[in-house]
Amino acid sequence: MTPPARKPYWTNIIFFTATPLAAIAGLIWLYGRGGPHWGTWILTVAWLYAVGLGITAGYHRLFSHRSYEAVGPVKLVLMLLGGASFEGSAIDWSSDHRTHHRYVDTELDPYNIKEGFWHAHFGWLIKELVPARNHANVKDLLNDPLLQFQHRNYVGLAALVCFGVPTLIASLWGDPWGGLILTGLAGMVFNHHATFSINSFCHWLGSQPYSIHHTGRDSWLTALFTYGEGYHNYHHEFPADYRNGIRAHHFDPGKWLIAFLSRFGWAYNLKRARSDAILKAIWKTDEEKILSRLSATKSDGLTVRLQQAVSSARLRLEEAHQHFLKLKEEYHRLKDSGMQSLHHQIENLKGELKMARENFEKALTEWQHLIGHSSLSLQF
């Protein structure tokens, strides 16, 4: 495919220039009148997260990746909150994002980080595609009447939720202007750059534990100001997973919200990557990093033997892990059957399982030891 041409997108240029200036002027005016009410500050923080979750749990994980399903009211709320970000309809947003994943780091990637940090963060938004996107990659979303309605009436709905709702809420304590300017306008500008940071910082800052074949990176720091989207190396390797940060301590409000909704049946069919697939990705990436570093050294007999040892150790580790998982699954299946006639078979399998665990742990120790020694050999 030929990369689409781009021309200045004057509507967006004016919008993204005028809104920050209007927010600054509005805040100056507000403080000239004594400043926002303290309740409006609380509302603003809550509203930032509400709209941010509308993007991450709604536009991103529900609509773009279909990583879970949700009941109608939840879809409606997430759609409206995501739309309040003024980042386009769910259909347009998802189309761009699916294109990004399909063609990541190439000329066909709309926010390709290899075209520069500022292009990925912001520049792509002020360049209009020629021809325009055709929505061929979001046919499933085009068949959704709710999303069709939002797409047709996007600007009005976005303005109503982004500005009308906070203004109305802040009016309860006599601060409608604070709700409009601080929560609505300034909050929108802040959320723009929080979301844009996913396309820039999350492809630039952090580690790559799951793959070195794309620029996505994991960082707890970027997760803090992207509403949990900072574990981006994982996301690009396992985009269908409803989680972004897979560890319990990973800051990922979207994951927590979806899990909470699932407890009541409001979210369902949550997709998770298999643990063995995740481990394979980690081990394969470790191997590739070590082999890449070894290949950069002087090619001699020792280097070749180290490369062979690393590859062989990784394969033995995977085989030992798969064997352990297979026996574990069989053991629990027989044990849960409750059949007394299988008692002897279960006991024998228990012994095999113990041995398989020991072999896996031995292979894992060997792997870690080998990687450590390979690293040391490169340092000295």
Secondary structure by P-SEA (a helix, b strand, c coil): ccccccccaaaaaaaaaaaaaaaaaaaaaaaaaccccaaaaaaaaaaaaaaaaaaccccccccccccccccaaaaaaaaaaaaaaccccaaaaaaaaaaaaaccccccccccccccccccccccccbbbcccccccccccccccaaaaaaaaacaaaaaaaacaaaaaaaacccccccccccccaaaaaaaaaaaaaaaccccccccccccccccbbbbaaaaaaaccccccccccccccccccccccccccaaaaaaaaaaaaccccccccccaaaaaaaaaaaaaaaaaaaaaaccccaaaaaaaaaaaaaaaaaaaaaaaaaaaaaaaaaaaacccccaaaaaaaaaaaaaaaaaaaaaaaaaaaaaaaaaaaaaac
